[in-house]
Amino acid sequence: MQQTLQPLITSTWLAAWDQGELDALDGLMAADYTRTSKATGATVDITGLKAEIAAVREAFPDLRTTIDDIVEGAETVAVFWTSTGTHTRDYLGVPATGLSVQTRGSNILILKEGRITRETVTWDGSELLAALGIRPLRGIAAPEGGAGVDFPELDVNMMKAFNRQFITGVTVVTTMDGETPKGLAANSYCSVSIEPPLVLVCVQKSSSTYPALFSSSHLGINILGTEQKETVSVFASKAQDKFAELDWHEGPKGSPLLDGSAASLEAEIQERFQARTHTVFICRVRHAEIADTPPMVYKAGRFYDSAELAEL
Ligand SMILES: Cc1cc2nc3c(=O)[nH]c(=O)nc-3n(C[C@H](O)[C@H](O)[C@H](O)COP(=O)(O)O)c2cc1C
């Protein structure tokens, strides 16, 4: 009679994923073991699997796994599992959100002489990010020249020239980094919808404000007024304390709102789309302040007074 592998699979699984005892896997996997993700098509050997588990455990140190079910056939085993953990460190290039997450998967194991020779998993790392509300954009988040890039890149100068024809306002996007206010100048603000009140802003990942912004639950967006030319320079710079010379106050959730702005809002971050160099933050507005001050206008690197606009 065939011996059940269930206890060994369960104990090995929990030892590796929950305790970080990666070498426990050696007792369960055959020498030619491979694991293929159905989501990405990527195949790794046991070293790759160990690296993947180590990366997940590093980012989610309190990872806890439940084996929901194990269904055994003659030469195949199906494992259904649920994992929970707190996003404490960088994972797949995404800074810690501090959020707790639950993710589920199912694996099909092919056996050979009582060991796992092949594994197919319905899950890959992006599922964890998706569960955190972080979605890579298809074809953009793929590595340089990688799968999904099926269009030739547009000439950079053409793209810049196109953007120079677009007129925007200027905002300062803010957040709190612990007790320290942080912010950067951004003209990528856009209203998404009025009902529900959604807005978006795109922030470069290399910005020093980015890590704090990414892990915040809320952010502030200040539409600058015509009197705030100096404020743009400060927030477009890498100055250490950009708020030192400014008057500002906190929104209801603590986001810094700049006094003298044409308008300010505080919004709850709902999605963090990964667009390679930038993250698109989609936010639900929870609070807004509107002043009489005319907004600043920005076009092709220059700033203008909106009170002087000529109507067509
Ligand atoms: C008018 C204007 C618009 C800008 N828009 C954006 C933007 O939408 N997103 C972004 O990431 N950076 C934008 N920048 C650049 C940042 O403000 C700049 O890189 C800043 O130094 C970042 O500061 P930090 O690294 O301290 O966060 C803009 C700059 C200016 C002057």
The ligand as an SDF file (V2000), in Angstrom:
LIG
                    3D

 31 33  0  0  0  0  0  0  0  0999 V2000
    6.7980   71.6990  -12.2580 C   0  0  0  0  0  0  0  0  0  0  0  0
    7.3740   70.4200  -11.7300 C   0  0  0  0  0  0  0  0  0  0  0  0
    6.6300   69.2670  -11.8010 C   0  0  0  0  0  0  0  0  0  0  0  0
    7.1140   68.0510  -11.3110 C   0  0  0  0  0  0  0  0  0  0  0  0
    6.3270   66.9460  -11.3540 N   0  0  0  0  0  0  0  0  0  0  0  0
    6.7530   65.7840  -10.8200 C   0  0  0  0  0  0  0  0  0  0  0  0
    5.8780   64.6500  -10.7740 C   0  0  0  0  0  0  0  0  0  0  0  0
    4.7320   64.7060  -11.1960 O   0  0  0  0  0  0  0  0  0  0  0  0
    6.3750   63.5250  -10.2170 N   0  0  0  0  0  0  0  0  0  0  0  0
    7.6370   63.4190   -9.7250 C   0  0  0  0  0  0  0  0  0  0  0  0
    8.0160   62.3500   -9.2370 O   0  0  0  0  0  0  0  0  0  0  0  0
    8.4870   64.4700   -9.7560 N   0  0  0  0  0  0  0  0  0  0  0  0
    8.0740   65.6530  -10.2830 C   0  0  0  0  0  0  0  0  0  0  0  0
    8.8950   66.7500  -10.3070 N   0  0  0  0  0  0  0  0  0  0  0  0
   10.2720   66.6050   -9.8300 C   0  0  0  0  0  0  0  0  0  0  0  0
   10.4110   66.6040   -8.3010 C   0  0  0  0  0  0  0  0  0  0  0  0
    9.7580   67.6920   -7.7360 O   0  0  0  0  0  0  0  0  0  0  0  0
   11.9110   66.6490   -7.9640 C   0  0  0  0  0  0  0  0  0  0  0  0
   12.5500   65.4990   -8.4750 O   0  0  0  0  0  0  0  0  0  0  0  0
   12.1990   66.7790   -6.4810 C   0  0  0  0  0  0  0  0  0  0  0  0
   13.5770   67.0890   -6.3270 O   0  0  0  0  0  0  0  0  0  0  0  0
   11.9110   65.5330   -5.6890 C   0  0  0  0  0  0  0  0  0  0  0  0
   12.2380   65.7930   -4.3510 O   0  0  0  0  0  0  0  0  0  0  0  0
   12.5780   64.6560   -3.2940 P   0  0  0  0  0  0  0  0  0  0  0  0
   13.6000   63.7430   -3.9200 O   0  0  0  0  0  0  0  0  0  0  0  0
   13.0790   65.3880   -2.0880 O   0  0  0  0  0  0  0  0  0  0  0  0
   11.2960   63.9300   -3.0300 O   0  0  0  0  0  0  0  0  0  0  0  0
    8.4180   67.9790  -10.7690 C   0  0  0  0  0  0  0  0  0  0  0  0
    9.1930   69.1550  -10.7130 C   0  0  0  0  0  0  0  0  0  0  0  0
    8.6710   70.3620  -11.1680 C   0  0  0  0  0  0  0  0  0  0  0  0
    9.4950   71.6130  -11.0810 C   0  0  0  0  0  0  0  0  0  0  0  0
  1  2  1  0
  2  3  1  0
  2 30  2  0
  3  4  2  0
  4  5  1  0
  4 28  1  0
  5  6  2  0
  6  7  1  0
  6 13  1  0
  7  8  2  0
  7  9  1  0
  9 10  1  0
 10 11  2  0
 10 12  1  0
 12 13  2  0
 13 14  1  0
 14 15  1  0
 14 28  1  0
 15 16  1  0
 16 17  1  0
 16 18  1  0
 18 19  1  0
 18 20  1  0
 20 21  1  0
 20 22  1  0
 22 23  1  0
 23 24  1  0
 24 25  2  0
 24 26  1  0
 24 27  1  0
 28 29  2  0
 29 30  1  0
 30 31  1  0
M  END
$$$$
